[in-house]
């Protein structure tokens, strides 16, 4: 760790983006490198607010509030980029080699055995499941990263004999040049096109989780994801490759996929298969791992059963930010009478979802916000016998859903779009939905 920290001494360092991760980067560097000077660039930072007064009063910290920062970044030796910052459409050729992150620094330290999980969907569930399997077998294990806990917040507590499970977003992996000991890519779907210059760029950001592994490491990836496997053909992977095929359940004979469990759906069958592969690689007890999986609760906002009110059961699937996730919701729950869709428009194609909704068993399709307006128009243009309605917001959509959903059936929020612009995040959207449907 000291060897890595020495790389930052006497360097001009900037923290780009000052949210949760940016603040933990500041605290870590300030604690471990005596006298270090730090610059912070964030166009939205409120230096007059109580939350940021401590940083604004630090004489060794310079806060720059601007959105035009590319030229400014050229003067720095090290750029700690917060995951939420996008360089889409910007020329970063002069600064790309200077970009680093908490994830890259930690992987460079080799302070513990690392398992990194990425993918468009299923990251949090699979990361949490793997963490729980390891924890239940008495190992010292940490769950960090995109799951909501910045790596630097626990770095001082991690020992070399520990295992660290990292949920990794494409934003975190985009510029890394280090990879975890076990790298996992669950799937790739069209998402985050507001953040990347192209879909290919998004895919390659994910592949970085495997790209820099050594011969003693393991790459686990989805053999059924054609786009992913095609891209991987152009990348020379040095690691031991483990291809997980959703149709090959014979390799998992100790786990009964027909037994009652709380992780619903075929997509979770795949996540379970990945977790069992990790169990094998780590040399853990497979029978104990199976027991953990059977008992494992689904995370909030992921096909989450809210409750039954007036004989209608409500499900919160606010995590569904792409069309494929909404289709999975409908096919998993099987008794959806009303589906609520729509959110922020990030340039994703919705024609396929509109066709699916028009042809599937769901009777009521309630659309909202920008993408909902698109879907509403597409379905009506096709000619439909469905009850398709558009509302300006989630509150009005829920009120209508309560009136028209048949008793004995399901009403599900599965937006197929991001929450930003209307809610702080998908959690806030899901909690708002739960609050509305649980009250008369």
VODO-647448 format. One record per residue (C-alpha): residue number from 1; x negated, y, z negated. Coordinates in nm, 4 decimals. Layout:
REM residues N
LUMMAR_NUM_X_Y_Z
...
//
This chain:
REM residues 440
LUMMAR_1_0.0000_0.0000_0.0000
LUMMAR_2_-0.2801_0.2422_-0.0898
LUMMAR_3_-0.4511_0.1755_0.2416
LUMMAR_4_-0.1318_0.2723_0.4269
LUMMAR_5_-0.0766_0.5829_0.2140
LUMMAR_6_-0.4330_0.6944_0.2863
LUMMAR_7_-0.3304_0.7306_0.6509
LUMMAR_8_-0.1067_1.0220_0.5503
LUMMAR_9_-0.3561_1.2121_0.3378
LUMMAR_10_-0.4722_1.5416_0.4863
LUMMAR_11_-0.2179_1.5055_0.7671
LUMMAR_12_0.0427_1.7606_0.8695
LUMMAR_13_0.3705_1.5804_0.8017
LUMMAR_14_0.7284_1.6688_0.8861
LUMMAR_15_1.0511_1.4971_0.7827
LUMMAR_16_1.2982_1.5293_1.0702
LUMMAR_17_1.6524_1.5036_0.9344
LUMMAR_18_1.7245_1.5410_0.5636
LUMMAR_19_2.0047_1.3036_0.4754
LUMMAR_20_1.9806_1.0086_0.2386
LUMMAR_21_1.6745_0.8542_0.4043
LUMMAR_22_1.5005_1.1879_0.4599
LUMMAR_23_1.5331_1.2740_0.0925
LUMMAR_24_1.3997_0.9360_-0.0182
LUMMAR_25_1.1008_0.9840_0.2174
LUMMAR_26_1.0334_1.3210_0.0529
LUMMAR_27_1.0548_1.1736_-0.2991
LUMMAR_28_0.8263_0.8820_-0.2119
LUMMAR_29_0.5526_1.0888_-0.0455
LUMMAR_30_0.5657_1.3569_-0.3133
LUMMAR_31_0.5277_1.0878_-0.5839
LUMMAR_32_0.2449_0.8887_-0.4249
LUMMAR_33_0.0273_1.1465_-0.2483
LUMMAR_34_-0.0885_1.4184_-0.4851
LUMMAR_35_-0.0699_1.7736_-0.3515
LUMMAR_36_0.0759_1.6738_-0.0147
LUMMAR_37_0.2463_1.9492_0.1826
LUMMAR_38_0.5715_1.8577_0.3555
LUMMAR_39_0.7841_2.0316_0.6153
LUMMAR_40_1.1530_1.9520_0.6580
LUMMAR_41_1.3482_2.0167_0.9778
LUMMAR_42_1.7260_1.9858_0.9638
LUMMAR_43_1.9690_2.2070_1.1502
LUMMAR_44_2.2498_2.1402_0.9007
LUMMAR_45_2.0685_2.1687_0.5686
LUMMAR_46_2.2294_2.4041_0.3153
LUMMAR_47_1.9383_2.5409_0.1122
LUMMAR_48_2.1748_2.7484_-0.1039
LUMMAR_49_2.3668_2.4420_-0.2269
LUMMAR_50_2.2905_2.2885_-0.5665
LUMMAR_51_2.1963_1.9573_-0.4041
LUMMAR_52_1.9035_2.1095_-0.2138
LUMMAR_53_1.7811_2.3756_-0.4581
LUMMAR_54_1.5022_2.1505_-0.5869
LUMMAR_55_1.3587_2.1153_-0.2343
LUMMAR_56_1.3985_2.4836_-0.1466
LUMMAR_57_1.2121_2.5840_-0.4655
LUMMAR_58_0.9170_2.3491_-0.3996
LUMMAR_59_0.6207_2.5727_-0.3087
LUMMAR_60_0.4576_2.2847_-0.1183
LUMMAR_61_0.7630_2.2340_0.1017
LUMMAR_62_0.8676_2.4385_0.4029
LUMMAR_63_1.2293_2.4029_0.5203
LUMMAR_64_1.3047_2.4836_0.8842
LUMMAR_65_1.6696_2.5074_0.9852
LUMMAR_66_1.6928_2.4755_1.3629
LUMMAR_67_1.8340_2.2550_1.6386
LUMMAR_68_1.5554_2.3492_1.8841
LUMMAR_69_1.2691_2.1529_1.7295
LUMMAR_70_1.0922_1.9572_2.0069
LUMMAR_71_0.8195_2.2170_2.0668
LUMMAR_72_0.7792_2.2673_1.6924
LUMMAR_73_0.7119_1.8957_1.6431
LUMMAR_74_0.3998_1.9118_1.8590
LUMMAR_75_0.2047_2.0786_1.5752
LUMMAR_76_0.2448_1.7794_1.3402
LUMMAR_77_0.0303_1.4685_1.2969
LUMMAR_78_0.3109_1.2516_1.1540
LUMMAR_79_0.6862_1.2765_1.2199
LUMMAR_80_0.9137_1.0834_0.9825
LUMMAR_81_1.2284_1.0633_1.1941
LUMMAR_82_1.5584_0.9967_1.0199
LUMMAR_83_1.7610_0.7302_1.2077
LUMMAR_84_2.0510_0.9651_1.2837
LUMMAR_85_1.8373_1.2052_1.4876
LUMMAR_86_1.8743_1.1492_1.8633
LUMMAR_87_1.6194_1.2478_2.1276
LUMMAR_88_1.8643_1.1813_2.4111
LUMMAR_89_1.7873_1.4062_2.7086
LUMMAR_90_1.4715_1.5459_2.5449
LUMMAR_91_1.1152_1.5071_2.6685
LUMMAR_92_0.9218_1.3533_2.3792
LUMMAR_93_0.6180_1.2286_2.5720
LUMMAR_94_0.3891_1.4629_2.3727
LUMMAR_95_0.5145_1.3457_2.0325
LUMMAR_96_0.6300_0.9854_2.0717
LUMMAR_97_0.3076_0.8380_1.9314
LUMMAR_98_0.3455_1.0527_1.6186
LUMMAR_99_0.6938_0.9220_1.5318
LUMMAR_100_0.7208_0.6863_1.2364
LUMMAR_101_0.9820_0.5818_0.9830
LUMMAR_102_1.0330_0.4135_0.6483
LUMMAR_103_1.0891_0.0848_0.8295
LUMMAR_104_0.7636_0.1027_1.0254
LUMMAR_105_0.5588_0.2066_0.7210
LUMMAR_106_0.7009_-0.0786_0.5146
LUMMAR_107_0.6425_-0.3407_0.7855
LUMMAR_108_0.2873_-0.2106_0.8251
LUMMAR_109_0.2246_-0.2563_0.4523
LUMMAR_110_0.3054_-0.6301_0.4700
LUMMAR_111_0.4022_-0.5969_0.1055
LUMMAR_112_0.6511_-0.8862_0.1122
LUMMAR_113_0.8020_-1.1490_0.3423
LUMMAR_114_1.0513_-0.9670_0.5620
LUMMAR_115_1.3707_-1.0737_0.7383
LUMMAR_116_1.5099_-0.8125_0.9780
LUMMAR_117_1.8613_-0.8372_1.1181
LUMMAR_118_1.9942_-0.6255_1.4029
LUMMAR_119_2.2745_-0.6479_1.6591
LUMMAR_120_2.5662_-0.4335_1.7677
LUMMAR_121_2.8062_-0.6143_1.5351
LUMMAR_122_2.7667_-0.8396_1.2309
LUMMAR_123_2.4478_-0.6874_1.0850
LUMMAR_124_2.5838_-0.6052_0.7407
LUMMAR_125_2.7718_-0.9333_0.6976
LUMMAR_126_2.4786_-1.1487_0.8082
LUMMAR_127_2.2222_-0.9492_0.6074
LUMMAR_128_2.4377_-0.9701_0.2940
LUMMAR_129_2.5005_-1.3423_0.3460
LUMMAR_130_2.1295_-1.4207_0.3892
LUMMAR_131_2.0495_-1.2090_0.0827
LUMMAR_132_2.3105_-1.3972_-0.1235
LUMMAR_133_2.1827_-1.7401_-0.0142
LUMMAR_134_1.8280_-1.6482_-0.1180
LUMMAR_135_1.9440_-1.4859_-0.4435
LUMMAR_136_2.1566_-1.7870_-0.5404
LUMMAR_137_1.8471_-2.0084_-0.5137
LUMMAR_138_1.6593_-1.8071_-0.7743
LUMMAR_139_1.4256_-1.6108_-0.5496
LUMMAR_140_1.3317_-1.2464_-0.5951
LUMMAR_141_1.4999_-1.0776_-0.3004
LUMMAR_142_1.5901_-0.7209_-0.1980
LUMMAR_143_1.8568_-0.6005_0.0470
LUMMAR_144_1.7564_-0.2697_0.2088
LUMMAR_145_1.7823_-0.0569_0.5214
LUMMAR_146_2.0905_0.0292_0.7216
LUMMAR_147_2.3102_-0.1427_0.4621
LUMMAR_148_2.2958_0.1884_0.2730
LUMMAR_149_1.9803_0.1676_0.0602
LUMMAR_150_1.6701_0.3346_0.2094
LUMMAR_151_1.3592_0.1166_0.1918
LUMMAR_152_1.1526_0.3701_-0.0018
LUMMAR_153_1.4023_0.3728_-0.2918
LUMMAR_154_1.2864_0.0241_-0.4008
LUMMAR_155_0.9361_0.0076_-0.2549
LUMMAR_156_0.7604_0.0414_-0.5915
LUMMAR_157_0.9568_-0.2564_-0.7278
LUMMAR_158_0.8696_-0.4981_-0.4462
LUMMAR_159_0.6033_-0.7633_-0.5129
LUMMAR_160_0.4023_-0.9578_-0.2572
LUMMAR_161_0.5881_-1.2793_-0.3481
LUMMAR_162_0.9306_-1.1204_-0.2903
LUMMAR_163_1.1574_-1.1565_0.0121
LUMMAR_164_1.3065_-0.8425_0.1653
LUMMAR_165_1.6188_-0.8632_0.3812
LUMMAR_166_1.6448_-0.5612_0.6107
LUMMAR_167_1.9552_-0.4574_0.7980
LUMMAR_168_1.8123_-0.2689_1.0954
LUMMAR_169_2.0052_-0.0351_1.3238
LUMMAR_170_1.8875_0.0435_1.6764
LUMMAR_171_1.8164_0.3987_1.5560
LUMMAR_172_1.5738_0.2574_1.2973
LUMMAR_173_1.4003_0.0194_1.5366
LUMMAR_174_1.3771_0.2442_1.8440
LUMMAR_175_1.0215_0.3698_1.7860
LUMMAR_176_0.8719_0.1003_1.5615
LUMMAR_177_0.5563_-0.0855_1.6638
LUMMAR_178_0.5804_-0.3463_1.3878
LUMMAR_179_0.8266_-0.6338_1.3485
LUMMAR_180_0.9500_-0.8430_1.0523
LUMMAR_181_0.8393_-1.2007_0.9793
LUMMAR_182_1.1820_-1.3288_1.0790
LUMMAR_183_1.3465_-1.1081_1.3405
LUMMAR_184_1.7118_-1.1618_1.4263
LUMMAR_185_1.9229_-1.0175_1.7090
LUMMAR_186_2.2865_-1.1215_1.6700
LUMMAR_187_2.4346_-0.9686_1.9850
LUMMAR_188_2.4268_-0.6699_2.2182
LUMMAR_189_2.7359_-0.4761_2.3264
LUMMAR_190_2.7778_-0.1334_2.4836
LUMMAR_191_2.7640_0.1179_2.1980
LUMMAR_192_2.5843_0.4346_2.0848
LUMMAR_193_2.5698_0.5721_2.4386
LUMMAR_194_2.5862_0.9178_2.2813
LUMMAR_195_2.2439_0.8476_2.1260
LUMMAR_196_2.0523_0.6840_2.4139
LUMMAR_197_1.9641_0.7844_2.7691
LUMMAR_198_2.0874_0.4486_2.8994
LUMMAR_199_2.2289_0.1141_2.7905
LUMMAR_200_1.8919_-0.0455_2.8751
LUMMAR_201_1.7181_0.1941_2.6359
LUMMAR_202_1.9614_0.0879_2.3616
LUMMAR_203_1.8896_-0.2816_2.4276
LUMMAR_204_1.5135_-0.2285_2.4201
LUMMAR_205_1.5448_-0.0445_2.0874
LUMMAR_206_1.6987_-0.3625_1.9458
LUMMAR_207_1.4345_-0.5875_2.0996
LUMMAR_208_1.1604_-0.4028_1.9086
LUMMAR_209_1.2646_-0.6135_1.6084
LUMMAR_210_1.1074_-0.9126_1.7886
LUMMAR_211_0.8538_-0.7481_2.0179
LUMMAR_212_0.5628_-0.7050_1.7741
LUMMAR_213_0.5778_-1.0378_1.5917
LUMMAR_214_0.2821_-1.2761_1.5581
LUMMAR_215_0.2547_-1.6503_1.6278
LUMMAR_216_0.3451_-1.7350_1.2677
LUMMAR_217_0.6706_-1.5351_1.2832
LUMMAR_218_1.0202_-1.6395_1.3960
LUMMAR_219_1.2564_-1.4840_1.6495
LUMMAR_220_1.6228_-1.5813_1.6128
LUMMAR_221_1.8600_-1.4627_1.8815
LUMMAR_222_2.1933_-1.5279_2.0482
LUMMAR_223_2.1571_-1.7813_2.3300
LUMMAR_224_2.5100_-1.6927_2.4509
LUMMAR_225_2.4332_-1.3247_2.5036
LUMMAR_226_2.3375_-1.3182_2.8723
LUMMAR_227_2.2348_-0.9512_2.8785
LUMMAR_228_2.0082_-0.9972_2.5781
LUMMAR_229_1.8452_-1.3163_2.7073
LUMMAR_230_1.7855_-1.1558_3.0480
LUMMAR_231_1.6066_-0.8619_2.8862
LUMMAR_232_1.4002_-1.0950_2.6673
LUMMAR_233_1.2632_-1.2674_2.9794
LUMMAR_234_1.0686_-0.9483_3.0466
LUMMAR_235_0.9200_-0.9362_2.6968
LUMMAR_236_0.6308_-1.1605_2.5968
LUMMAR_237_0.7342_-1.2950_2.2566
LUMMAR_238_0.4493_-1.4512_2.0589
LUMMAR_239_0.6696_-1.5840_1.7798
LUMMAR_240_0.8477_-1.9159_1.7313
LUMMAR_241_1.1749_-1.8731_1.9201
LUMMAR_242_1.5012_-2.0030_1.7731
LUMMAR_243_1.7987_-1.9746_2.0085
LUMMAR_244_2.1364_-2.0038_1.8353
LUMMAR_245_2.4178_-2.1373_2.0528
LUMMAR_246_2.7709_-2.0888_1.9173
LUMMAR_247_2.8818_-2.4056_2.0992
LUMMAR_248_2.6181_-2.6251_1.9334
LUMMAR_249_2.7674_-2.7030_1.5938
LUMMAR_250_2.6096_-3.0527_1.5914
LUMMAR_251_2.2873_-2.8968_1.4635
LUMMAR_252_2.4681_-2.7775_1.1496
LUMMAR_253_2.6178_-3.1056_1.0267
LUMMAR_254_2.5878_-3.0180_0.6575
LUMMAR_255_2.8230_-2.7226_0.6997
LUMMAR_256_3.1942_-2.7911_0.7521
LUMMAR_257_3.3236_-2.5176_0.9848
LUMMAR_258_3.6823_-2.6399_0.9275
LUMMAR_259_3.6651_-2.5993_0.5500
LUMMAR_260_3.8448_-2.3023_0.3930
LUMMAR_261_3.6215_-1.9995_0.3569
LUMMAR_262_3.6552_-1.6222_0.3256
LUMMAR_263_3.4491_-1.5293_0.6331
LUMMAR_264_3.7103_-1.5542_0.9067
LUMMAR_265_3.6646_-1.5824_1.2827
LUMMAR_266_3.4438_-1.7416_1.5455
LUMMAR_267_3.2057_-1.4458_1.5304
LUMMAR_268_3.1384_-1.5331_1.1669
LUMMAR_269_3.0764_-1.8958_1.2670
LUMMAR_270_2.7795_-1.7577_1.4604
LUMMAR_271_2.6635_-1.5392_1.1689
LUMMAR_272_2.6774_-1.8470_0.9441
LUMMAR_273_2.4700_-2.0487_1.1926
LUMMAR_274_2.2052_-1.7753_1.1883
LUMMAR_275_2.2005_-1.7720_0.8067
LUMMAR_276_2.1549_-2.1499_0.8018
LUMMAR_277_1.8610_-2.1229_1.0433
LUMMAR_278_1.6973_-1.8736_0.8067
LUMMAR_279_1.7621_-2.1139_0.5184
LUMMAR_280_1.5751_-2.3862_0.7087
LUMMAR_281_1.2808_-2.1603_0.7942
LUMMAR_282_1.2453_-2.0535_0.4317
LUMMAR_283_1.2614_-2.4166_0.3135
LUMMAR_284_1.5614_-2.3523_0.0899
LUMMAR_285_1.8259_-2.6047_-0.0185
LUMMAR_286_2.0806_-2.6380_0.2650
LUMMAR_287_2.3553_-2.7846_0.0421
LUMMAR_288_2.3286_-2.4917_-0.1997
LUMMAR_289_2.3320_-2.2512_0.0954
LUMMAR_290_2.6550_-2.4094_0.2224
LUMMAR_291_2.8143_-2.3605_-0.1209
LUMMAR_292_2.7162_-1.9922_-0.1125
LUMMAR_293_2.8676_-1.9498_0.2347
LUMMAR_294_3.2015_-2.1092_0.1412
LUMMAR_295_3.2361_-1.8664_-0.1513
LUMMAR_296_3.1017_-1.5558_0.0225
LUMMAR_297_3.3499_-1.2674_0.0386
LUMMAR_298_3.3867_-1.0636_0.3561
LUMMAR_299_3.2542_-0.7095_0.3180
LUMMAR_300_3.4958_-0.4127_0.2972
LUMMAR_301_3.6304_-0.2717_0.6262
LUMMAR_302_3.5593_-0.5945_0.8136
LUMMAR_303_3.8854_-0.7829_0.8713
LUMMAR_304_3.9621_-0.6798_0.5142
LUMMAR_305_4.3038_-0.7832_0.3858
LUMMAR_306_4.4505_-0.4724_0.2239
LUMMAR_307_4.7717_-0.6314_0.0964
LUMMAR_308_5.1310_-0.7143_0.1842
LUMMAR_309_5.3841_-0.4327_0.1533
LUMMAR_310_5.7502_-0.4650_0.2485
LUMMAR_311_5.6679_-0.8087_0.3953
LUMMAR_312_5.4028_-0.6690_0.6337
LUMMAR_313_5.0375_-0.7637_0.5796
LUMMAR_314_4.7834_-0.4916_0.6522
LUMMAR_315_4.4230_-0.5488_0.7594
LUMMAR_316_4.1475_-0.2873_0.7585
LUMMAR_317_3.8940_-0.3476_1.0356
LUMMAR_318_3.7547_0.0055_1.0456
LUMMAR_319_3.4055_-0.1307_1.1264
LUMMAR_320_3.5387_-0.2172_1.4751
LUMMAR_321_3.3757_0.0604_1.6785
LUMMAR_322_3.3636_-0.1199_2.0143
LUMMAR_323_3.6339_-0.2932_2.2246
LUMMAR_324_3.4874_-0.6412_2.1718
LUMMAR_325_3.5343_-0.6078_1.7951
LUMMAR_326_3.9013_-0.5147_1.8347
LUMMAR_327_3.9608_-0.8142_2.0611
LUMMAR_328_3.7928_-1.0356_1.7989
LUMMAR_329_4.0219_-0.8917_1.5303
LUMMAR_330_4.3367_-0.9759_1.7293
LUMMAR_331_4.2195_-1.3265_1.8172
LUMMAR_332_4.1035_-1.4037_1.4626
LUMMAR_333_4.4150_-1.2869_1.2763
LUMMAR_334_4.6529_-1.4418_1.5355
LUMMAR_335_4.9703_-1.2807_1.3968
LUMMAR_336_4.9099_-0.9125_1.4760
LUMMAR_337_5.2333_-0.7350_1.5657
LUMMAR_338_5.0864_-0.3826_1.5526
LUMMAR_339_4.7330_-0.2726_1.6369
LUMMAR_340_4.6034_0.0809_1.5739
LUMMAR_341_4.3207_0.1930_1.8041
LUMMAR_342_4.1274_0.5071_1.8895
LUMMAR_343_3.8587_0.7448_1.7666
LUMMAR_344_3.5592_0.9422_1.8907
LUMMAR_345_3.4793_0.9149_2.2620
LUMMAR_346_3.1117_0.8177_2.3095
LUMMAR_347_3.1355_0.7256_2.6760
LUMMAR_348_3.2172_0.3556_2.6278
LUMMAR_349_3.4312_0.1877_2.8959
LUMMAR_350_3.7848_0.1091_2.7724
LUMMAR_351_3.9560_-0.0302_3.0824
LUMMAR_352_3.8810_-0.3901_2.9809
LUMMAR_353_4.0334_-0.3345_2.6369
LUMMAR_354_4.3398_-0.1654_2.7878
LUMMAR_355_4.3952_-0.4659_3.0163
LUMMAR_356_4.3515_-0.7049_2.7245
LUMMAR_357_4.5991_-0.5139_2.5068
LUMMAR_358_4.8510_-0.5040_2.7890
LUMMAR_359_4.8327_-0.8819_2.8361
LUMMAR_360_4.7836_-1.0167_2.4822
LUMMAR_361_5.0519_-1.1194_2.2330
LUMMAR_362_5.0510_-0.7914_2.0321
LUMMAR_363_5.3813_-0.6029_2.0744
LUMMAR_364_5.2990_-0.2577_1.9325
LUMMAR_365_4.9908_-0.0637_2.0419
LUMMAR_366_4.9428_0.2618_1.8515
LUMMAR_367_4.6799_0.4948_1.9954
LUMMAR_368_4.5131_0.7988_1.8356
LUMMAR_369_4.2367_1.0547_1.8892
LUMMAR_370_4.0310_1.0886_2.2100
LUMMAR_371_3.9775_0.7239_2.3042
LUMMAR_372_4.3324_0.6405_2.2008
LUMMAR_373_4.4578_0.8942_2.4531
LUMMAR_374_4.2495_0.7216_2.7217
LUMMAR_375_4.3787_0.3754_2.6305
LUMMAR_376_4.7371_0.5032_2.6133
LUMMAR_377_4.7082_0.6464_2.9642
LUMMAR_378_4.5418_0.3341_3.1050
LUMMAR_379_4.8072_0.0969_2.9706
LUMMAR_380_5.0940_0.3132_3.0939
LUMMAR_381_4.9318_0.3417_3.4373
LUMMAR_382_4.9262_-0.0378_3.4594
LUMMAR_383_5.2956_-0.0670_3.3923
LUMMAR_384_5.3756_-0.2302_3.0619
LUMMAR_385_5.6493_-0.3902_2.8568
LUMMAR_386_5.4617_-0.3145_2.5339
LUMMAR_387_5.5601_-0.0496_2.2822
LUMMAR_388_5.2702_0.1926_2.3358
LUMMAR_389_5.2638_0.5203_2.1428
LUMMAR_390_5.0122_0.8000_2.0997
LUMMAR_391_4.9616_1.0085_1.7833
LUMMAR_392_4.7154_1.2849_1.7031
LUMMAR_393_4.5808_1.1296_1.3825
LUMMAR_394_4.5639_0.8193_1.1639
LUMMAR_395_4.8233_0.9434_0.9161
LUMMAR_396_5.0944_0.9758_1.1822
LUMMAR_397_4.9899_0.6446_1.3364
LUMMAR_398_5.0275_0.4651_1.0019
LUMMAR_399_5.3657_0.6208_0.9306
LUMMAR_400_5.4955_0.4942_1.2625
LUMMAR_401_5.3364_0.1504_1.2129
LUMMAR_402_5.5209_0.1110_0.8840
LUMMAR_403_5.8512_0.1731_1.0592
LUMMAR_404_5.8140_-0.0609_1.3545
LUMMAR_405_5.5983_-0.3572_1.2462
LUMMAR_406_5.8054_-0.6757_1.2156
LUMMAR_407_5.8356_-0.8362_0.8749
LUMMAR_408_5.6244_-1.1450_0.8285
LUMMAR_409_5.3551_-1.0159_1.0653
LUMMAR_410_5.0321_-0.8169_1.0553
LUMMAR_411_4.9462_-0.4531_1.1173
LUMMAR_412_4.5742_-0.3982_1.1736
LUMMAR_413_4.3547_-0.0917_1.2025
LUMMAR_414_4.0831_-0.1903_1.4502
LUMMAR_415_3.9880_0.1336_1.6289
LUMMAR_416_3.7368_0.0176_1.8935
LUMMAR_417_3.5740_0.3591_1.8500
LUMMAR_418_3.3538_0.5552_1.6127
LUMMAR_419_3.5016_0.7579_1.3278
LUMMAR_420_3.2789_1.0677_1.3551
LUMMAR_421_3.4478_1.3977_1.4226
LUMMAR_422_3.7552_1.2869_1.2306
LUMMAR_423_3.5985_1.1091_0.9319
LUMMAR_424_3.2549_1.1120_0.7695
LUMMAR_425_3.2063_0.7443_0.8551
LUMMAR_426_3.3968_0.4200_0.9117
LUMMAR_427_3.4193_0.3637_0.5350
LUMMAR_428_3.6080_0.6886_0.4830
LUMMAR_429_3.8415_0.5996_0.7704
LUMMAR_430_3.9065_0.2542_0.6267
LUMMAR_431_3.9684_0.3866_0.2765
LUMMAR_432_4.2114_0.6450_0.4159
LUMMAR_433_4.4013_0.3698_0.5966
LUMMAR_434_4.4151_0.1547_0.2813
LUMMAR_435_4.5443_0.4463_0.0778
LUMMAR_436_4.8216_0.5279_0.3279
LUMMAR_437_4.9538_0.1746_0.3786
LUMMAR_438_4.9471_0.0876_0.0075
LUMMAR_439_5.1702_0.3826_-0.0839
LUMMAR_440_5.5274_0.4399_0.0237
//
